[in-house]
Amino acid sequence: YLKGSLQFEGIVEGSDGYSSGFGVIAEPFTSLQPLTSEDSWLVLASDGLFSEEARGGGGGWDNAGLAGMLQAAGPKASCKELAKALATRAVELGSTDDVTVTVMKLGPRA
């Protein structure tokens, strides 16, 4: 009932195993990625930030575009302003899902 059929991202009822659009699940997708001394930024975001062609969503960022924007912003950029810019651009690129973003600057490792 939270995401009714045919309301979101072109998914026809039942085609993805849910009886009402995508449905809402309690199990998030997560992955572990070791950080290295070359990593500068950490972005924690909902799936609405990203291009999701496989599930009909389209729009949003791909990893290369997101990394390029962060690199171009430079080390003195405001995390709050970057998060806002990333979310705004995801919507401009056609994201139709919620877009929630937190950006953290990683400092040098001792």
N, C-alpha and C positions, 0 to 999 in steps of 0.2 A: 504493500500500500504506500510505501514511501517513494517509490519510483515506479509509476504506473507504466504499463505497456505503451509502446510507440511514442513516449514522451521524450526519450533521450537517445541521441546519437545513432539513430537509424537501426536499432535492434528490434526485430520483430518478436512478438511474444513467443516464448518457448524456444527460440532458436539457440539460446545460450544456456539452456538448462534451468532458467529461472522463469517462473510463471508471470512475473511482472517486471518487464524491462531487465535491467541488470540485477535488481535486487540489492540488498544491503547485507554485507557479510561482516562478521566480527573478527575475522582473521586477516590482518593486514599482510601485504606482500612486503617482505623485508629481505635484505641481503647484507652480508658482512663483507667489508672491504678494508683491508689494512691500509692505514695512512702511511705515507712516506714523507721524507723531508721536502719533496717537490710539490706536495699538495698545499694549496693556498686557501681554498674555500671549502666549506661544507654546506650543502644545500639539503634541507629536509623539507619535502613537499608532498602534497597530495597528487594523485595521478592526473588531475586536471592541468597541471603545469606542463605535462609532456604530451607529445604527439602519440596518439594511440590508434594508428591505422588498423591494427589487427582486430580491434573490437569496435570499429566503426566510428571512433571519435574524431579522428583527424585533428587538425589544429595543434597548438601547443609547440613546445620546444623539442628539438632532438638534442642528444647529449653534446654533439659538437658545437651547435649554436649556443647552447647554454654556457659551455666552457669558454667559448670565444668571447662572449659578453663579459663574463667575470674577469677574464684575463685583460680585456681592454679597459675595464674599470680601474684597474690598478690597485695597489695595496692600501691606499688612503681612502678608498671609497666607503661610504656609509652602508653598513649591512641593511639597515632599515630601508634606505632608498633603493638599494639593489633588489631587495625582496619585492618592493612595490613595482619597480620597473619590470622585473621578470613576470610577475602576475599580470600586469597590464598588457605586456607584449603577448603572453600566452592567449589572452582573450582576443587580441587583435589578430593573432594567427589562426583563430577559429576554435579554440577550446570551448566546449559546451558543458564541461563538468565544473565542479567547484575547484577553485585554485587557491590553495593555502601554501604559503612559502615562508620558511625561516632560512636566513643566510647567516653563516658564521665565518669570520675570518680566522684562519689558523695561523698561529704565531710560530716563530722558529722553535725548534726542538733543542732542548739542552742536552 
